[in-house]
Amino acid sequence: MNFVDYLLLINSLFLIMFVALQESKGDLGEALTGANTELFKNQKERGMELFLSRGTLISVVLFIVLALVRRYM
């Protein structure tokens, strides 16, 4: 294993942590039937929700970049 592999492994753990700590936005069944009309409203994230959302986004982008770097090394 080289350095990129270790970075990919650590990033994967962070990504799992960020996703696991996020709260559910709503029930999928209600979203498909239209029972929950507030699901797709523009709601601002604040505090910990904003931190987890941005952390997830950064981890996903970094994961894709590291996977591509790993593939073409």
DRENLUM-696169 format. One record per residue (C-alpha): residue in three letters; chain; x, y, z. Coordinates in steps of 0.02 Angstrom, whole numbers, plus 50000, padded with zeros to 5 digits. Example, Ala and Ser with C-alpha at 12.3 -4.5 7.8 and 13.67 -1.06 7.14 Angstrom:
2
+-----+---+-------+-------+-------+
!   r ! c !    xx !    yy !    zz !
+-----+---+-------+-------+-------+
! Ala ! A ! 50615 ! 49775 ! 50390 !
! Ser ! A ! 50684 ! 49947 ! 50357 !
+-----+---+-------+-------+-------+
end
This chain:
73
+-----+---+-------+-------+-------+
!   r ! c !    xx !    yy !    zz !
+-----+---+-------+-------+-------+
! Met ! A ! 50000 ! 50000 ! 50000 !
! Asn ! A ! 50064 ! 50171 ! 49956 !
! Phe ! A ! 50025 ! 50343 ! 50026 !
! Val ! A ! 49871 ! 50372 ! 49917 !
! Asp ! A ! 49795 ! 50209 ! 49979 !
! Tyr ! A ! 49811 ! 50265 ! 50159 !
! Leu ! A ! 49734 ! 50435 ! 50117 !
! Leu ! A ! 49590 ! 50347 ! 50029 !
! Leu ! A ! 49561 ! 50234 ! 50179 !
! Ile ! A ! 49561 ! 50379 ! 50303 !
! Asn ! A ! 49447 ! 50482 ! 50191 !
! Ser ! A ! 49327 ! 50334 ! 50176 !
! Leu ! A ! 49314 ! 50325 ! 50366 !
! Phe ! A ! 49276 ! 50512 ! 50375 !
! Leu ! A ! 49146 ! 50495 ! 50238 !
! Ile ! A ! 49059 ! 50353 ! 50331 !
! Met ! A ! 49062 ! 50455 ! 50491 !
! Phe ! A ! 48987 ! 50611 ! 50409 !
! Val ! A ! 48848 ! 50513 ! 50326 !
! Ala ! A ! 48807 ! 50414 ! 50483 !
! Leu ! A ! 48794 ! 50571 ! 50591 !
! Gln ! A ! 48674 ! 50663 ! 50477 !
! Glu ! A ! 48490 ! 50668 ! 50520 !
! Ser ! A ! 48361 ! 50604 ! 50398 !
! Lys ! A ! 48280 ! 50739 ! 50291 !
! Gly ! A ! 48114 ! 50647 ! 50281 !
! Asp ! A ! 48030 ! 50482 ! 50242 !
! Leu ! A ! 48054 ! 50420 ! 50065 !
! Gly ! A ! 47878 ! 50347 ! 50059 !
! Glu ! A ! 47802 ! 50515 ! 50100 !
! Ala ! A ! 47910 ! 50599 ! 49968 !
! Leu ! A ! 47852 ! 50480 ! 49831 !
! Thr ! A ! 47667 ! 50494 ! 49874 !
! Gly ! A ! 47671 ! 50682 ! 49899 !
! Ala ! A ! 47611 ! 50672 ! 50079 !
! Asn ! A ! 47757 ! 50776 ! 50141 !
! Thr ! A ! 47748 ! 50937 ! 50040 !
! Glu ! A ! 47883 ! 51023 ! 50144 !
! Leu ! A ! 48017 ! 50898 ! 50095 !
! Phe ! A ! 48078 ! 50994 ! 49943 !
! Lys ! A ! 48060 ! 51168 ! 50017 !
! Asn ! A ! 48216 ! 51275 ! 50027 !
! Gln ! A ! 48273 ! 51250 ! 50206 !
! Lys ! A ! 48433 ! 51326 ! 50272 !
! Glu ! A ! 48555 ! 51216 ! 50363 !
! Arg ! A ! 48634 ! 51291 ! 50517 !
! Gly ! A ! 48761 ! 51242 ! 50647 !
! Met ! A ! 48803 ! 51057 ! 50654 !
! Glu ! A ! 48692 ! 51015 ! 50503 !
! Leu ! A ! 48791 ! 51138 ! 50396 !
! Phe ! A ! 48957 ! 51068 ! 50458 !
! Leu ! A ! 48905 ! 50888 ! 50422 !
! Ser ! A ! 48836 ! 50933 ! 50251 !
! Arg ! A ! 48992 ! 51026 ! 50197 !
! Gly ! A ! 49104 ! 50891 ! 50272 !
! Thr ! A ! 49011 ! 50759 ! 50173 !
! Leu ! A ! 49027 ! 50858 ! 50012 !
! Ile ! A ! 49214 ! 50887 ! 50037 !
! Ser ! A ! 49241 ! 50703 ! 50081 !
! Val ! A ! 49148 ! 50644 ! 49926 !
! Val ! A ! 49247 ! 50757 ! 49810 !
! Leu ! A ! 49411 ! 50707 ! 49893 !
! Phe ! A ! 49362 ! 50523 ! 49882 !
! Ile ! A ! 49330 ! 50537 ! 49695 !
! Val ! A ! 49493 ! 50630 ! 49665 !
! Leu ! A ! 49594 ! 50505 ! 49768 !
! Ala ! A ! 49511 ! 50358 ! 49681 !
! Leu ! A ! 49555 ! 50430 ! 49511 !
! Val ! A ! 49733 ! 50466 ! 49566 !
! Arg ! A ! 49746 ! 50288 ! 49633 !
! Arg ! A ! 49678 ! 50217 ! 49470 !
! Tyr ! A ! 49798 ! 50309 ! 49357 !
! Met ! A ! 49956 ! 50292 ! 49462 !
+-----+---+-------+-------+-------+
end
